[in-house]
Amino acid sequence: MKKKCEFSLKTEKEMQRQKTKRFFIGFFSFLIVFACFSMLYFLISYDFDISSLINARGDEDTTESTEAAKGYTASAGPLRFLLFCTDSEAKELRFVVIAGIDMDKEEFVICSLSENERVSVDGANETFLKHYIDGGAKRLVSAVEKFNGIKIDRYIAASDNGFKKAINHAGQFKITIDKQINFRKGDFSVIFVEGEQKLRGDDLLKYMRYCKYLGDDGLDLQAEAIGMMLTQYINADNLAKSDALFSSIINNVESDITVLDFKSALQALNFIAQTEFKTETVAYFKSTVG
């Protein structure tokens, strides 16, 4: 069984103190995909003072704006997003991924989970998949929070079709295949040649499904793919058409991301696009309390 993804925890005192701050949340759903672009619209929960930022930008050039964005990223701990995809009948979870974003460290931390992990929620000891089938996205969020002892800030969910459409709107996904893949399992089959590939939504979904059959190694490959989506899709070209792109993506997924979150997050997204964020995939985190 794959180890828990144990993220850093905060004391009750710290949590109460954070409630007094202005929280702005931002993230690019890319998607997951689909997730990936939308998720970053919540980066503004790093306590950006938007009004001060706007006033300061009057006569500044692009470089000064970039420095201002970085200066307004006060530490509030990593943000965490749950990204998952289901089959068209909502009877299978293609992938379940926790994506953490740390502005201070300029880092994405990605952790994948098996749909077969079990945890008790409201007295029901079930797998992630059963929790989702019985209670939908919010129940799955609660299960992941309970399983890992963390708080999920926002979630992004997509069906097969929603995922494919979201990726097609975001652009082709570049990935290097180490060796040729020729895989068949029941009605599912996939073939990828060795080398660099540029995948559209349909082929990327097939790749994510293929990874699921590889056990823990496949979960890690799914996490790596989500990390690459973040670094590839958060770019100047996509931000230049962000209004239309956000609408196209958010209409194809289920999420608690709002238009207001998106409007407030652009400065943070520009900072991400102009900064070489690191990506780390992990099986678990050491917990720290205090």
VEXSE-437525 format. One record per residue: y, z, x of N, C-alpha, C in turn. Coordinates in steps of 0.05 Angstrom, whole numbers, plus 5000, padded with zeros to 4 digits. Atoms other than C-alpha are relative to their C-alpha. Layout:
YZXYZXYZX ...
// end
This chain:
497650005017500050005000502550005017 497650024984506849835026501650254999 498649754999511050425048502649984983 497649995016516950655006502549925017 497450064987523950395023501850234995 498549765005527351055032502849985013 497350034990534850955038501450275003 498549754996540051475059500850124974 499249865024541452005006502650155005 497549854998548052364992499750274986 500049755014549253094972501549984974 498650005026551653274902503150025004 497249974995558353474932501349735007 498950274992559252784964500149824976 500050175023557252444900502350064981 497849935017562252844860502749915011 497550084988567752694910500449704997 499750295003566251944906500849924972 499350075027567151964831503049994996 497150005003574552084842501349755012 498950254988575351434880500049774980 500150255015576850754850497749835010 502350154992570350384851500349714991 500050285006570449634856497449895011 502650094991563749284861499949705000 500050294999562648584883497649885015 502150134985557248094903499449724990 500750285005555147364907497249974991 502750015011549247224862498749745010 501250234991545646814897497950034996 502050055009542146914878498550035009 501750055006538347124874500349944993 500250155017539346884878501150074986 499749925026540046804854501350255002 499249764996541647264873501650065020 498849904977545147314928503050014997 497150015001552347104914501150214982 498949815019553347524853499950295010 500349734990550848144886502350095016 497849924982556348144937502650054985 497649955015561448154883500650304997 499649715002560448904884500850135026 499249884975562649004955502650154998 497549855003569249244929499650294994 500449725003566049904916500550155026 499249874975568150034987502950094999 497449875004574550304957502349835010 497750184993579049694969502450084984 497449975014586349824952501149724996 499450295004587349134921503049964998 497250055003594649224902501550015027 498849994973596549434973499349765016 500950244985592548865001501649764992 498550235010596148354957502950025010 497249974991603048634975500249955030 499950034971601348625049499649715009 500850274991599147895048502449814998 497850195005605947605031500549795021 499350194979607547285098497949995022 502150004979600947375135498549755001 501750234997596646825162497150084995 502849955006589146755154498850225017 501149804982587547185215500850284991 499149745009591847755190498650094974 501449945025588547715121497250105006 502749914993581747775153500050285011 499949734989583848395192500650204978 499349825022586848695129497550064983 502549965015580248595092498350205013 501749814985576548955146501150284999 498849745000581549515146499850154974 500249885026580549645072497250074992 502849945007573049755076499450295008 500649724995572950515075497150064995 502849945002566050815084499350134974 501049885025562450965019496949995000 502950034999555250885043499249724991 500950275007551050265033499849964970 500550085028550949904966497249894998 502850095003544149744938499749844974 500450185023542149174892497049944997 502750075006535549034858500049714991 500250285006533848294857497149944993 502750075006527748044821499849754982 500550255014524747424789497350034985 502449995016519647364733499149724992 500950265010515246804707501349954973 498750085024517446444644499250174976 500949835022513446904599500450305005 499449724993515847544634497550175002 502549854996508647754650499350045029 500549974971509147714726502650025014 497649984983514247924778499549835025 500350184976515047364830500750155025 499249834978518747834876501850224990 498349775006522248514874501250095027 498749954974527348624930502450184997 497549834998532349174946501649895023 498150104980538348904983502250205004 497949814994542949395017502249865017 497850124985549849205043501750235012 498449804986553449625095502449875013 497650134989560549405108500850125027 499349884975561649905164498449885023 501850114979555649635203499949704999 500150295003556848925179497149905000 502950055000549548885160498949994972 501750015024544848685104497350135007 502649884996538549105099498349944976 501650105022533048805057497250125001 502749885003526549125032498649894976 501650115022521148804990498050204990 501949825013516549164941497949854985 502150125015509949004909500350084970 499949955029509748944833497950214992 502149815007503549394836500550295009 499349724994507050014863500250164974 500149835023506250594815502050235002 498149775001511351124794500350094971 499749895027512451584735503049994991 497450015012518551454691499850094971 500149905027519751854628497150074991 502749915007512652114631497949785002 501950224999509451424639499549925029 500750074973505751324705498949715000 500850285002505550564710500949855025 499150184978506349984759502849904994 497450125005513049654768499849784979 500350215019510449064729499850114972 500349885027508249494670502650124990 497449895008514849864670501949774990 498350235009518449184666499149894974 501050115025513948924611500750184976 499649815022514849554570503050054994 497349915004522249684582502149815011 498150194990525549074613501350075026 498849974974530349044671500950285006 498949734995533549724662497750205006 502349824995526750064660498949955029 500950064972524749704725502050125020 498049874982531249934757499450295003 500649714999529550654738497550055016 502549964986522550574766500449975030 499450044972525150304833501650235011 498449774991530250864837498250245004 501849764999524951394823498149975024 502050054979519951084871501250055028 498849994973524851064930502050235003 498149784998529351654914502849915006 497350124994535651214914501349934973 498650115023540850954866500449705004 499450285000541150214850502749954987 497350045011548350004841500249784979 500150215020547049354804497449845003 502450164999541348884788500649714993 499950285007540348134783497149914995 502750095007534247854747500149714991 500150285008532147144736497149924992 502650125005526446764704499649775020 500550224982523246184741502249794997 498050215004528045684709502850095008 497449904992534046124719500450015030 499949994970532446224793500549725011 499850284989531545474805502849894995 497350115006538145304770502150145017 498149854984541945854807500049895029 500250104973539445604874501149725002 499050275000541044884857503150004999 497049985001548245084841501150105027 499049884975548845484906499749815023 500450194978546144924950497350025012 502650014987540044734990499650245019 500749784983536545305026498649915025 501250094974534945195100498150225010 502049824989528645505128498249855019 501850134981524145365187497150114995 502849935004516645355173498649985026 501249994974512745575234497549825002 502350185000506445195215499549894972 500450135026504244735159498650194981 501249845021502645075094498749814979 501450155020497344785048498350214984 501149775014495645314996499449944971 500750035029492145324928498750254990 501249775013490645894881500149954970 500150065029488345724811501649754994 498350235008493545274779502449975019 497750014982498645414835499249885026 500450124973498944984897502749935012 497550064986504144854950499349895027 500350124973504844435013502849995013 497650024984510244515066499249915028 500550094973510444135131501350195020 498849844979512044475197502849915007 497350074992519244505219502250094981 497749935017526144575187499849864973 500150115027526244485112502750064986 497749955018531944415062499050004972 501449975025529344684997502050034977 498649965025532144614927498550234985 501049775014530745134874497050004994 502950025007523744884853498350075024 501649964977521044874924500450285012 499549734990524345534943498450204983 501649835017521045864883497049995008 502850034991514345584905499550155026 500349854975515445874974499950304995 500049715006517046564946497450084986 502649955013510846524902497750005020 502150024979506546314961500050265017 499949764984509046915001498750244987 501149785015506947384946497050035004 502950004997499647194958499150115028 500649924973500047425031500050305005 500049714997500248175018502650105012 497649884987505048605059501549805017 498750204983506448035108501749824982 498550185018508547605049502450134988 497649855010513148145022502250005020 498050014979516648155089501249725002 498950285000517347395087501949964977 498150025023520547455018502650145007 497549854992525447975045501649835020 498650174981527147515103501449774986 498850225014528446945055502550094985 497749905014533147365013502350065019 498049964980536847575076501349745009 498950264992537646845096501849884978 498350095022540346685027502850125001 497449874998545847195036501749885021 498450104978548046935103500749704997 499450285004547546205082501949944978 498550075024550746225014502850134999 497349884998556646685030501649855021 498650174981561046155061502649904988 497350095009568045855057499849794978 500350215019565745245019499350104972 500849895026562445644963502350174989 497849845010568346124959502349834990 497850185009573145534951499549914971 500750085028569545374885498750244986 501449765009567746094869500050044970 499849965029570146104797497849844985 502050175013565745514776497250085008 502749934991559945734819499050264988 500749755012560046444792499149954971 500750065028559946184720497349864998 502550155000554345704735497650185005 502249834992550046234768499550224980 500349775018551346824722498949924973 501150105026549646404661497049955001 502950054997542646304689498450245008 501449764993540947024706500850224981 499349755014540947714674501150195020 498749824980545648194709502050184986 497849835009550348774698502549955016 497550084986555548424742501949884979 498050105020561948284703502049805013 497950184990567447764710502150155014 498049834987572248324727499150085028 501149944973567748534785500549765018 499750254983567847814810502949965008 497250054994575447744805501050205021 499049794981576448394844498749985027 501650004975571448214899500749795020 499750244983574247584929500950075029 499249934973577647934988497650095017 502449914986571148275006498149775007 501750234995567247634999501149825023 498850154978572147275045499550145027 500649864975571047815097497149965008 502850054994563547725092499749725011 500250284992564346975099501049955028 498750044973568647045162498750185021 501249814982564147575194497049945003 502850054995557347485226498450254994 501749775008553448005186497249975011 502749994991546848205215498250034976 502049965021540548195172497550145011 502449854991534948705179498150024976 502149955020528448705139498450245008 501449744993524949375134497850054980 502149915017518649675105500950264986 499049755011522150345095502350105017 497949874985528050775117499350295003 500149714997528051475145502150134982 498049875018531351935093501650205016 498249804988537352345115501550124977 498649865021540352875069502150175013 497949834989547053205081502449845006 
// end
